Each structure stands twice: as structure tokens, then as C-alpha cells.
Amino acid sequence: MMTLDDLSARSGSFAMHLARWRDGRQPNWEVLEVPEADRATVFYVMQRESLAALIAYLDALADHQLIDLNDAERLRIEVAELGDRI
């Protein structure tokens, strides 16, 4: 049975997006030069983009039959539940 952690081990991009959801990993705001007043909004947008990226990744794997369709559906539900937190 495939897990989100298994996919994270295979893809740095997937791991980065998943980490943003799991532990609230935030970028280095000073390097990005984002004003403090805008950071919450920018982070919200980044989280939504990460959610879309995770779902797209799962869809692509399922479409190309690189993971079992049942695993793909279960993982989509897990990702959606992460998205319910915002």
C-alpha cells in the first residue's frame, strides 16, 4: 500500500509541498522580501498551490498507472483532509 511518505521519498517536489501542509513549513520571508503584513495571505496562497500540486501529482501517477487506482483515491482523500485545516 502506497503512502504519502513513500511518494515524498521519490519526489523532492512532492516532499516540499507535503511538508508545507504537515508542519506548516514557511519560506524565508526575508530572502523573498515579503512584507510582514502580507505574509499570512502569501502563505495561504502557497498552501492552496501546494494542495493543487499534490492532487495533480497523484492524478498524474494514477493516469499513467504508476500507482494503484485505489491507492491514488485513498491518498487524494488524505491530501483533501490536510486541506480541510485551512
C-alpha positions as CSV (number, residue, x, y, z in Angstrom):
1,M,0.0,0.0,0.0
2,M,1.5,3.3,-1.1
3,T,1.7,6.2,1.4
4,L,2.3,9.9,1.2
5,D,5.7,9.3,2.8
6,D,6.6,6.8,0.0
7,L,5.8,9.4,-2.6
8,S,7.8,12.1,-0.7
9,A,10.8,9.8,-0.8
10,R,10.5,9.6,-4.6
11,S,10.0,13.3,-5.3
12,G,11.6,16.3,-3.8
13,S,8.8,18.5,-5.1
14,F,6.1,16.3,-3.6
15,A,8.0,16.3,-0.3
16,M,8.2,20.1,-0.2
17,H,4.5,20.5,-0.9
18,L,3.6,17.9,1.7
19,A,5.9,19.4,4.3
20,R,4.2,22.7,3.8
21,W,1.0,21.1,4.9
22,R,2.2,18.8,7.6
23,D,4.4,21.1,9.6
24,G,3.5,24.5,8.3
25,R,6.9,24.9,6.7
26,Q,7.3,28.5,5.7
27,P,9.7,30.1,3.3
28,N,12.5,32.5,4.3
29,W,10.4,35.7,4.2
30,E,13.4,38.0,4.4
31,V,15.0,36.4,1.4
32,L,11.7,36.7,-0.5
33,E,11.3,40.3,0.7
34,V,7.7,39.8,1.6
35,P,6.4,42.5,4.0
36,E,5.2,41.1,7.3
37,A,1.7,42.4,6.8
38,D,1.4,40.3,3.6
39,R,2.9,37.0,4.8
40,A,-0.3,35.4,6.0
41,T,-2.0,36.0,2.7
42,V,1.0,34.8,0.7
43,F,1.3,31.7,2.8
44,Y,-2.4,30.9,2.3
45,V,-1.9,31.1,-1.4
46,M,1.2,29.0,-1.2
47,Q,-0.7,26.3,0.7
48,R,-3.5,26.3,-1.8
49,E,-1.0,25.9,-4.6
50,S,0.7,23.1,-2.7
51,L,-2.7,21.3,-2.3
52,A,-3.3,21.6,-6.0
53,A,0.2,20.3,-6.8
54,L,-0.2,17.3,-4.5
55,I,-3.6,16.4,-6.1
56,A,-2.2,16.9,-9.6
57,Y,0.8,14.7,-8.8
58,L,-1.5,11.9,-7.6
59,D,-3.8,12.3,-10.6
60,A,-0.8,12.1,-13.0
61,L,0.5,8.9,-11.3
62,A,-2.9,7.3,-11.5
63,D,-3.4,8.4,-15.1
64,H,-0.2,6.8,-16.1
65,Q,-0.9,3.7,-14.0
66,L,2.2,4.3,-11.9
67,I,0.2,3.7,-8.7
68,D,-2.8,1.6,-7.9
69,L,-6.1,3.4,-8.5
70,N,-7.3,2.5,-5.1
71,D,-4.1,3.9,-3.5
72,A,-4.5,7.1,-5.6
73,E,-8.0,7.6,-4.4
74,R,-7.1,7.0,-0.7
75,L,-4.2,9.4,-1.0
76,R,-6.3,12.1,-2.6
77,I,-8.6,11.8,0.4
78,E,-5.7,12.1,2.8
79,V,-4.5,15.2,0.9
80,A,-8.0,16.7,0.9
81,E,-8.2,16.2,4.7
82,L,-4.9,18.1,5.0
83,G,-6.6,20.9,3.0
84,D,-9.5,21.0,5.4
85,R,-7.2,22.5,8.0
86,I,-7.1,25.9,6.4
